[in-house]
Amino acid sequence: MSKALIIGEVKNGEISKVTLEIASRAKELDMELSAIVFGTNPETAATIGSSGVGHVFYSDTVEYNGEIIASVISEVVKKGGFDTVLLPHSWMGRDIGGRIGALLDSAVISDIVELTADGNKLVAKKPVYAGKAYAKITHKKGIRIFTVRPNVFEVVDSKVDAKTEKVEADFSKSRSKLVEFKETQGAKIGLTEAKIIVAGGRGIKGPEYFPVLQELADMLGAALGASRATVDAGWINHSHQVGQTGKTVSPLLYIAVGISGAIQHLAGMGSSKYIVAVNKDPEAPIFKVATYGIVDDLFNIVPVLKDAIKKIKG
Ligand SMILES: Cc1cc2nc3c(=O)[nH]c(=O)nc-3n(C[C@H](O)[C@H](O)[C@H](O)COP(=O)(O)OP(=O)(O)OC[C@H]3O[C@@H](n4cnc5c(N)ncnc54)[C@H](O)[C@@H]3O)c2cc1C
């Protein structure tokens, strides 16, 4: 049986959803699961047990330092005899994944959207060429390290009572220091973990329409996304940009309003489960990936959508 270590994340004092998604998939693949979480207490750490993780290492340090965290994780991997390491493909996972790979002399397969077993091998699927194609990749040797895109696996309840174990992290040895951590301004709901995203493109004609889309997003409990054209035009902050040079998202529902669907935009949202596109041009490339397409003027359709949602919500 494969022994996997999941690198968990804490968000707003709770274990993040993507951590539980990863644990749930690993459990389905019949792995023996442990996790390690930094910046938390044993009670919170133990809640990963809800997705079948039996042993959780934790550190209550509040400081973030990728260099030290990666070296602590690498020691835990070596001592615990883990053959697989799974991390979220978040800023933390990107920072730490490569460092662990170097420390363990192992390859990292990043931003995976599927993980299956083929005998003793683990086969990961990941988008390549800016989302134009998918590659299936497996490790030939070493520890198998994967970073996993949020929202691609379901959280499955398979509760076990997790044992917790404290690990020490000595930050004084670090060659770098985190000076400041600044939350992105303006984003009400984080794009990368959002279940629903409403995104606007150049078709909205100007910055004054983003608040209208924000209202639609609020009604749906959604995050607000944007194309690069609108960000470059200064209509909205870059933190909202979806695509090759923005955020990669994988929500259940992506509503693209006045977005043409350039390949660089699709690279960031093409793995969304359902895509609804509103565009007045029937030839717009976004319709090639859309589950449902509305060919009409967005300034007519958005108010209709809002009214319909209001009615459904009573
Ligand atoms: C290296 C590189 C990286 C890039 N990275 C990104 C990235 O990360 N994210 C990204 O988004 N782009 C990225 N781009 C830019 C990308 O190529 C496109 O230029 C951009 O996505 C276009 O944005 P858009 O769809 O909002 O605008 P447009 O392509 O101008 O499309 C606007 C759409 O709105 C429709 N429309 C207009 N009026 C209405 C109306 N009244 N009602 C309904 N529909 C209407 C039009 O039919 C059109 O399809 C990148 C480009 C390069 C070269």
The ligand as a Gaussian input file, in Angstrom:
#p B3LYP/6-31G(d) Opt

LIG

0 1
 C        1.316000      35.918000     -23.534000
 C       -0.126000      36.256000     -23.373000
 C       -0.750000      35.975000     -22.181000
 C       -2.112000      36.260000     -22.019000
 N       -2.725000      35.949000     -20.825000
 C       -4.043000      36.151000     -20.711000
 C       -4.724000      35.779000     -19.512000
 O       -4.134000      35.324000     -18.527000
 N       -6.061000      35.979000     -19.461000
 C       -6.773000      36.505000     -20.491000
 O       -7.992000      36.659000     -20.373000
 N       -6.140000      36.874000     -21.622000
 C       -4.808000      36.728000     -21.748000
 N       -4.178000      37.144000     -22.880000
 C       -4.939000      37.986000     -23.848000
 C       -5.822000      37.196000     -24.770000
 O       -5.101000      36.803000     -25.917000
 C       -7.033000      38.059000     -25.220000
 O       -6.559000      39.233000     -25.794000
 C       -7.979000      38.426000     -24.080000
 O       -8.338000      37.285000     -23.343000
 C       -9.224000      39.062000     -24.679000
 O      -10.058000      39.496000     -23.662000
 P      -11.623000      39.638000     -23.906000
 O      -12.185000      38.315000     -24.292000
 O      -12.185000      40.324000     -22.728000
 O      -11.685000      40.703000     -25.089000
 P      -12.063000      40.530000     -26.615000
 O      -11.230000      39.478000     -27.267000
 O      -12.058000      41.885000     -27.182000
 O      -13.555000      39.968000     -26.589000
 C      -14.656000      40.694000     -26.205000
 C      -15.866000      39.837000     -26.532000
 O      -17.039000      40.508000     -26.086000
 C      -18.057000      40.296000     -27.039000
 N      -18.995000      41.400000     -26.911000
 C      -18.798000      42.725000     -27.214000
 N      -19.898000      43.451000     -26.910000
 C      -20.801000      42.579000     -26.398000
 C      -22.123000      42.715000     -25.901000
 N      -22.721000      43.908000     -25.836000
 N      -22.776000      41.607000     -25.494000
 C      -22.188000      40.380000     -25.550000
 N      -20.925000      40.194000     -26.013000
 C      -20.244000      41.277000     -26.405000
 C      -17.356000      40.276000     -28.380000
 O      -18.130000      39.564000     -29.326000
 C      -16.052000      39.575000     -28.020000
 O      -16.122000      38.182000     -28.258000
 C       -2.824000      36.866000     -23.069000
 C       -2.183000      37.151000     -24.273000
 C       -0.859000      36.857000     -24.422000
 C       -0.198000      37.156000     -25.736000

